[in-house]
């Protein structure tokens, strides 16, 4: 995957979000016009698709942002703290099971003596974990990893965990639990808003170069 410019990142993310929102809008229109005989079924389908597109777009956008950053050829000393952490991720994983100081010194040496070297940012699939169930805690980790503001999502923690993710789990596990029309409308509107917010935050971060370390005056 090659994304070297803000324009390329913008186009990829715009196209990805557009088809996902189009599909969710279509499903909502089916729900809005369903009679009672199929309404409950469509609500379950819609709830599952809201989750699929939630997880799909968040991970897609975060990974493409990491790819964009990787192609900027930055040094560790150029990066904000969260991206230094991300760039050292493979080193942390590599010495995870070791109690030997010589293994730990690899990380210390990079920070103290090689901070002006090119940052080894992991590939997008490694940088953003492909964990199942994009609940609030996993979302929080992704948002920290790419340096975005968490506050918009903190307010929706309960809805993400106990409505969106729980409904997805019950439906995909073959259980009969569902959601009513009022609950679905709220969930749909909230997830669309959060996806739009995430989209805008990443594009603004790329444009404003917020991935760079703030220089002390």
C-alpha positions in Angstrom: 0.0 0.0 0.0 1.4 3.4 -1.0 0.0 6.6 0.4 2.6 9.4 0.3 0.5 12.6 0.2 -2.4 14.1 2.1 -4.4 14.1 -1.1 -4.0 10.3 -1.5 -5.0 9.8 2.1 -8.0 12.1 1.7 -9.2 10.3 -1.4 -8.8 6.8 0.1 -10.7 7.7 3.3 -13.4 9.6 1.5 -14.1 6.7 -0.9 -14.1 4.2 1.9 -16.5 6.1 4.2 -18.8 7.0 1.3 -19.6 3.4 0.3 -20.1 2.4 3.9 -22.4 5.2 4.7 -24.3 4.6 1.5 -24.9 0.9 2.5 -26.0 1.9 6.0 -28.4 4.5 4.6 -29.9 1.9 2.3 -30.4 -0.5 5.2 -32.0 2.2 7.3 -34.4 2.9 4.4 -35.4 -0.7 4.4 -36.0 -0.6 8.1 -38.0 2.6 7.9 -40.3 1.1 5.2 -40.6 -2.4 6.7 -43.9 -3.9 7.9 -44.0 -5.7 11.2 -43.5 -9.1 9.6 -39.9 -8.3 8.5 -39.2 -5.3 10.6 -37.5 -7.2 13.5 -35.4 -9.1 11.1 -34.2 -6.0 9.3 -33.5 -4.3 12.7 -31.2 -7.2 13.5 -29.5 -7.0 10.1 -29.1 -3.3 10.5 -27.6 -3.6 14.0 -25.0 -6.1 12.7 -24.1 -4.0 9.7 -23.7 -0.9 12.0 -21.1 -2.8 13.9 -19.4 -4.2 10.8 -19.0 -0.8 9.3 -17.9 0.7 12.7 -15.1 -1.8 13.0 -14.3 -1.8 9.4 -13.9 1.9 8.9 -12.1 2.7 12.2 -9.4 0.1 11.4 -9.2 1.0 7.7 -8.7 4.7 8.4 -6.3 4.2 11.3 -4.2 1.8 9.2 -4.1 4.1 6.2 -3.1 7.0 8.4 -0.2 4.9 9.7 0.8 4.0 6.1 0.8 7.7 5.2 3.0 8.4 8.2 5.3 5.6 7.4 5.9 7.0 4.0 6.9 10.4 5.4 10.4 9.0 6.3 10.5 10.7 9.7 13.0 10.3 12.5 12.1 9.2 16.1 13.0 12.8 17.2 10.4 14.2 14.7 7.5 12.2 16.2 5.0 13.0 18.9 5.3 10.6 21.9 2.4 8.4 20.9 4.1 7.7 17.5 7.5 7.1 19.1 5.6 4.5 21.2 4.1 3.0 18.0 7.5 3.0 16.3 9.0 1.1 19.1 6.1 -1.4 19.3 8.0 -4.3 17.6 10.9 -3.7 20.0 8.6 -3.9 23.0 7.0 -7.1 21.6 10.4 -8.6 20.9 11.6 -8.3 24.5 8.2 -9.0 26.1 9.2 -12.4 27.3 12.8 -11.6 28.2 14.1 -10.7 31.6 17.6 -10.0 30.2 18.8 -6.4 30.4 20.8 -6.8 27.2 17.5 -7.3 25.4 15.9 -4.3 27.1 18.9 -2.2 26.2 17.9 -2.3 22.5 15.0 0.0 23.3 17.0 2.2 25.7 19.8 2.6 23.1 17.3 3.7 20.4 15.8 6.4 22.7 19.1 7.7 24.1 21.6 7.2 21.3 19.7 6.7 18.0 16.8 9.1 18.4 17.8 10.9 15.2 17.6 7.7 13.2 14.7 7.0 10.8 11.7 5.7 12.8 10.8 2.1 12.1 7.0 2.5 12.1 5.4 -1.0 11.9 3.3 -2.0 8.9 -0.3 -1.0 9.2 -1.6 -4.5 10.1 0.9 -4.7 13.0 0.5 -1.2 14.1 -3.3 -1.4 14.5 -4.2 -4.7 16.1 -6.8 -6.7 14.3 -8.6 -7.6 17.5 -12.2 -8.6 17.3 -15.0 -6.7 18.9 -14.1 -3.0 18.6 -15.2 -2.0 22.0 -14.4 1.2 23.8 -11.1 -0.1 25.3 -9.8 -1.2 21.9 -11.0 2.0 20.3 -9.2 4.0 23.1 -5.9 2.2 22.3 -6.2 2.9 18.6 -7.0 6.6 19.2 -4.0 6.9 21.5 -1.8 5.1 19.0 -2.5 7.6 16.2 -2.7 10.6 18.5 -6.3 11.7 18.2 -8.6 13.3 20.8 -10.6 10.7 22.7 -13.2 13.1 24.3 -15.9 12.6 21.7 -15.9 8.9 22.2 -15.7 8.9 26.0 -19.2 10.2 26.1 -20.4 7.2 24.0 -18.7 4.5 25.9 -21.8 2.9 27.2 -23.5 2.9 23.8 -20.5 1.4 22.1 -20.0 -1.4 24.6 -23.5 -2.2 25.7 -25.6 -1.5 22.6 -23.4 -1.7 19.5 -21.0 -4.4 20.5 -23.4 -6.5 22.7 -26.0 -6.5 20.0 -23.5 -7.6 17.4 -22.3 -10.5 19.7 -25.8 -11.7 20.4 -26.8 -11.6 16.8 -23.7 -13.3 15.4 -23.9 -16.0 18.1 -27.4 -16.9 16.9 -29.4 -15.5 19.8 -32.8 -13.9 19.4 -32.0 -10.7 21.1 -32.6 -7.5 19.1 -33.2 -3.8 19.2 -36.3 -1.7 18.8 -36.8 0.9 16.1 -36.2 3.9 18.4 -33.0 2.3 19.7 -31.8 1.5 16.2 -32.4 5.0 15.0 -30.3 6.4 17.9 -27.6 3.9 17.3 -27.5 4.6 13.6 -27.3 8.3 14.0 -24.6 8.0 16.7 -22.4 5.7 14.8 -22.6 7.8 11.6 -21.6 10.8 13.7 -18.6 9.0 15.3 -17.4 7.7 11.9 -17.6 11.2 10.5 -15.7 12.6 13.5 -13.0 9.9 13.2 -12.7 10.7 9.5 -12.3 14.4 10.1 -9.9 14.0 13.0 -7.5 11.9 10.9 -7.6 14.2 7.9 -7.1 17.3 10.2 -4.2 15.5 11.9 -2.5 14.8 8.6 -3.1 18.4 7.4 -1.9 20.0 10.6 1.0 17.5 11.0 0.0 16.8 14.6 2.1 13.7 14.4 5.2 15.9 14.8 6.8 16.6 18.1 6.1 20.1 19.3 9.3 22.1 19.4 10.2 23.9 22.6 10.8 27.6 22.2 
